[in-house]
């Protein structure tokens, strides 16, 4: 609600064109939050995640489960409405449950939403990695690599990375160009703002596992972090992460 109200305040202060230009850019992202907005005829004029929607009628948007989410959002009043539906997550672009707040202001609709996470995201992340280890034990390396390099393996914002005994990526469905490269080359900005060799830390993980945190890429907005759980098993490193907007 606060994110949406900030957009409305910018619209009232700077005008429609300035607000539209800002919120159609990645500079407007704050973690998972981005604005989408429709005019008085319910036509998108802001959508930085899927700009192809700009110029289309939100009332025509129907979820993969058949829910007419566009009509539900178009029913927004000056008091605002909450709508729950399935929508691609901005990290993985795979469908995940989303909760959106939409409100009409000056005839236009301003909206944003969040993706609910597990009550204990750390435990959920560790369980996701353990499920991958169990699959490896059951089906073998080749089948595990094939499954987790597919987008079918995504669970909301969760995806697996898998590193072999030579510290080379075998699995990274989000950044497939990393497959075959050395994890020790990966650098990241720490929560303290300093850049450090994040990959070397992951490569040094033991069979007891460990947590490693870094800031999210600036294109996704400031003030959000990635928390990675990695563990060595049978000479391989299995890992996943959860994302924190605080």
C-alpha positions as a printed NumPy array, in Angstrom:
array([[  0.   ,   0.   ,   0.   ],
       [  2.841,   2.363,   0.838],
       [  4.553,   1.68 ,  -2.497],
       [  1.322,   2.43 ,  -4.383],
       [  0.707,   5.605,  -2.384],
       [  4.223,   6.794,  -3.204],
       [  3.41 ,   6.391,  -6.901],
       [  0.195,   8.369,  -6.482],
       [  2.094,  11.106,  -4.638],
       [  4.626,  11.277,  -7.499],
       [  1.751,  11.495, -10.001],
       [  0.128,  14.353,  -8.065],
       [  3.436,  16.17 ,  -7.613],
       [  5.204,  15.645, -10.96 ],
       [  2.408,  14.846, -13.385],
       [  1.409,  11.874, -15.49 ],
       [  4.329,  11.836, -17.932],
       [  7.039,  12.003, -15.273],
       [  5.365,   9.321, -13.156],
       [  4.875,   7.054, -16.172],
       [  8.504,   7.348, -17.277],
       [  9.828,   6.585, -13.8  ],
       [  7.648,   3.565, -13.07 ],
       [  8.206,   2.043, -16.496],
       [ 11.938,   1.88 , -15.668],
       [ 13.847,  -0.626, -13.544],
       [ 14.857,   2.287, -11.278],
       [ 11.371,   2.057,  -9.772],
       [ 11.768,  -1.547,  -8.573],
       [ 12.022,  -2.031,  -4.818],
       [ 12.864,  -5.687,  -4.314],
       [  9.842,  -7.613,  -5.591],
       [  7.715,  -4.465,  -5.791],
       [  6.944,  -2.714,  -9.057],
       [  4.006,  -0.577, -10.14 ],
       [  1.472,  -1.347, -12.804],
       [ -1.123,   1.228, -13.749],
       [ -4.145,   1.561, -16.009],
       [ -5.955,   4.609, -17.406],
       [ -9.632,   5.482, -17.01 ],
       [-10.465,   2.892, -19.679],
       [ -8.495,   0.169, -17.831],
       [ -5.712,   0.221, -20.438],
       [ -2.201,  -0.467, -19.148],
       [  0.169,   2.486, -19.393],
       [  2.711,   1.255, -16.803],
       [  4.158,  -2.259, -16.552],
       [  7.974,  -2.48 , -16.289],
       [  8.072,  -6.271, -15.923],
       [  5.964,  -7.006, -19.027],
       [  5.984,  -3.858, -21.195],
       [  4.161,  -5.782, -23.925],
       [  1.021,  -5.333, -21.813],
       [  1.141,  -1.535, -22.247],
       [ -1.746,  -0.476, -24.466],
       [ -3.841,  -3.568, -23.679],
       [ -6.969,  -3.838, -21.552],
       [ -6.365,  -5.361, -18.127],
       [ -9.906,  -6.754, -18.134],
       [ -8.758,  -9.231, -20.789],
       [ -6.084, -10.727, -18.517],
       [ -7.031, -14.216, -17.333],
       [ -4.819, -16.425, -15.162],
       [ -3.644, -19.874, -16.157],
       [ -6.195, -21.255, -13.695],
       [ -9.028, -19.414, -15.475],
       [ -9.41 , -16.679, -12.837],
       [-10.365, -13.356, -14.463],
       [ -7.825, -11.427, -12.441],
       [ -7.923,  -8.419, -14.744],
       [-11.611,  -7.832, -14.137],
       [-11.072,  -8.186, -10.388],
       [ -8.34 ,  -5.524, -10.44 ],
       [-10.396,  -3.277, -12.737],
       [-13.102,  -3.292, -10.063],
       [-10.803,  -1.194,  -7.828],
       [-12.457,   1.74 ,  -6.076],
       [-11.086,   4.856,  -4.407],
       [-10.921,   2.812,  -1.198],
       [ -8.826,   0.127,  -2.9  ],
       [ -9.192,  -3.643,  -3.291],
       [ -7.009,  -6.675,  -2.592],
       [ -6.82 ,  -9.423,  -5.238],
       [ -5.054, -12.797,  -4.997],
       [ -3.983, -14.649,  -8.15 ],
       [ -1.144, -16.472,  -9.928],
       [  1.472, -14.313, -11.685],
       [  5.086, -14.687, -12.863],
       [  7.599, -13.922, -10.106],
       [ 10.039, -11.14 , -11.115],
       [ 13.033, -13.305, -10.132],
       [ 12.181, -16.509, -11.993],
       [  9.299, -15.394, -14.261],
       [  7.549, -18.581, -13.13 ],
       [  4.008, -18.403, -11.796],
       [  3.617, -17.969,  -8.06 ],
       [  0.783, -16.788,  -5.781],
       [  0.592, -12.993,  -5.718],
       [ -1.431, -10.578,  -3.575],
       [ -2.101,  -7.178,  -5.161],
       [ -3.439,  -3.891,  -3.812],
       [ -5.173,  -1.746,  -6.455],
       [ -6.789,   1.66 ,  -5.996],
       [ -8.434,   4.216,  -8.274],
       [ -7.12 ,   7.756,  -8.143],
       [ -8.114,  10.513, -10.538],
       [ -9.883,   7.844, -12.594],
       [ -6.739,   5.776, -13.048],
       [ -5.781,   2.504, -11.33 ],
       [ -2.496,   2.259,  -9.456],
       [ -1.456,  -1.193,  -8.246],
       [  1.365,  -3.295,  -6.872],
       [  1.65 ,  -6.644,  -5.14 ],
       [  3.771,  -9.018,  -3.165],
       [  4.54 , -12.714,  -3.341],
       [  3.833, -14.462,  -0.016],
       [  6.734, -16.484,   1.311],
       [  6.882, -19.385,   3.703],
       [  6.571, -18.567,   7.395],
       [ 10.158, -19.8  ,   7.729],
       [ 11.867, -19.114,   4.368],
       [ 15.214, -20.411,   5.602],
       [ 13.717, -23.778,   6.513],
       [ 11.823, -23.9  ,   3.209],
       [ 15.04 , -23.202,   1.292],
       [ 16.901, -25.949,   3.131],
       [ 14.025, -28.342,   2.439],
       [ 14.118, -27.458,  -1.277],
       [ 17.835, -28.292,  -1.386],
       [ 17.3  , -31.516,   0.542],
       [ 14.63 , -32.551,  -1.966],
       [ 17.222, -32.097,  -4.709],
       [ 19.705, -34.262,  -2.817],
       [ 17.025, -36.907,  -2.361],
       [ 16.299, -36.818,  -6.105],
       [ 20.011, -37.214,  -6.818],
       [ 20.21 , -40.241,  -4.529],
       [ 17.105, -41.753,  -6.134],
       [ 17.536, -40.907,  -9.832],
       [ 21.236, -40.198, -10.279],
       [ 23.222, -37.19 , -11.424],
       [ 22.158, -37.028, -15.075],
       [ 18.436, -37.045, -14.299],
       [ 18.894, -34.524, -11.485],
       [ 20.824, -32.134, -13.718],
       [ 18.197, -32.416, -16.461],
       [ 15.298, -31.753, -14.08 ],
       [ 16.805, -28.808, -12.223],
       [ 18.009, -27.14 , -15.415],
       [ 14.358, -27.063, -16.522],
       [ 11.925, -24.341, -15.518],
       [  9.626, -27.06 , -14.217],
       [ 11.86 , -27.26 , -11.157],
       [ 11.175, -23.678, -10.034],
       [  9.1  , -23.249,  -6.899],
       [  8.043, -19.601,  -6.851],
       [ 11.35 , -17.747,  -6.484],
       [ 13.27 , -20.917,  -5.543],
       [ 15.612, -22.664,  -7.964],
       [ 18.595, -24.978,  -7.545],
       [ 22.225, -24.494,  -8.404],
       [ 24.511, -27.527,  -8.516],
       [ 28.318, -27.475,  -8.648],
       [ 30.594, -30.408,  -9.434],
       [ 33.837, -31.511,  -7.783],
       [ 35.846, -29.13 ,  -9.982],
       [ 33.76 , -26.158,  -8.803],
       [ 31.986, -25.907, -12.157],
       [ 28.265, -25.201, -12.452],
       [ 26.211, -28.168, -13.602],
       [ 22.858, -26.515, -12.895],
       [ 21.768, -22.883, -12.953],
       [ 18.382, -22.476, -14.647],
       [ 18.132, -18.762, -13.857],
       [ 21.519, -17.894, -15.391],
       [ 22.204, -20.803, -17.779],
       [ 25.275, -19.086, -19.239],
       [ 27.037, -19.94 , -15.97 ],
       [ 26.829, -23.674, -16.666],
       [ 30.361, -24.987, -17.184],
       [ 31.953, -21.933, -15.515],
       [ 33.845, -21.848, -12.225],
       [ 31.756, -20.767,  -9.241],
       [ 34.893, -19.268,  -7.671],
       [ 34.756, -16.494, -10.28 ],
       [ 31.426, -15.211,  -8.989],
       [ 31.683, -11.932,  -7.146],
       [ 28.867, -10.169,  -5.319],
       [ 28.161,  -7.127,  -3.213],
       [ 27.844,  -7.988,   0.436],
       [ 25.255,  -6.636,   2.822],
       [ 27.913,  -4.147,   3.912],
       [ 28.086,  -2.8  ,   0.348],
       [ 31.573,  -4.174,  -0.348],
       [ 32.255,  -6.446,  -3.337],
       [ 33.847,  -9.763,  -2.421],
       [ 34.481, -13.23 ,  -3.86 ],
       [ 31.139, -14.815,  -3.121],
       [ 31.872, -17.899,  -5.234],
       [ 34.935, -18.885,  -3.247],
       [ 32.851, -18.969,  -0.088],
       [ 30.314, -21.28 ,  -1.711],
       [ 33.074, -23.49 ,  -3.143],
       [ 34.442, -23.928,   0.37 ],
       [ 31.192, -25.164,   1.918],
       [ 31.283, -28.461,   3.834],
       [ 28.838, -31.293,   4.346],
       [ 27.465, -29.34 ,   7.319],
       [ 26.244, -26.608,   4.977],
       [ 26.346, -22.851,   5.358],
       [ 24.479, -19.585,   4.712],
       [ 25.861, -16.793,   2.504],
       [ 24.154, -13.45 ,   1.876],
       [ 24.562, -10.701,  -0.706],
       [ 22.679,  -7.746,  -2.114],
       [ 20.288,  -8.284,  -5.009],
       [ 21.289,  -6.829,  -8.421],
       [ 20.498,  -3.114,  -8.664],
       [ 18.127,  -3.716, -11.59 ],
       [ 15.753,  -5.324,  -9.124],
       [ 15.905,  -2.36 ,  -6.78 ],
       [ 17.906,  -1.444,  -3.714],
       [ 17.594,  -2.658,  -0.165],
       [ 16.933,  -6.32 ,  -0.935],
       [ 19.117,  -9.33 ,  -0.299],
       [ 19.748, -12.896,  -1.433],
       [ 20.308, -15.506,   1.289],
       [ 21.963, -18.635,  -0.118],
       [ 22.004, -22.055,   1.551],
       [ 24.681, -24.381,   0.153],
       [ 25.802, -27.812,   1.27 ],
       [ 28.291, -30.378,  -0.001],
       [ 27.03 , -33.883,  -0.669],
       [ 28.873, -36.729,  -2.399],
       [ 31.493, -34.298,  -3.702],
       [ 28.845, -31.979,  -5.192],
       [ 27.533, -28.659,  -3.916],
       [ 23.757, -28.211,  -3.83 ],
       [ 22.301, -24.766,  -3.16 ],
       [ 19.298, -22.483,  -3.343],
       [ 18.255, -19.125,  -1.91 ],
       [ 15.461, -16.958,  -0.631],
       [ 15.02 , -13.237,  -1.143],
       [ 14.492, -10.623,   1.545],
       [ 13.158,  -7.134,   0.794],
       [ 13.795,  -5.74 ,   4.275]])
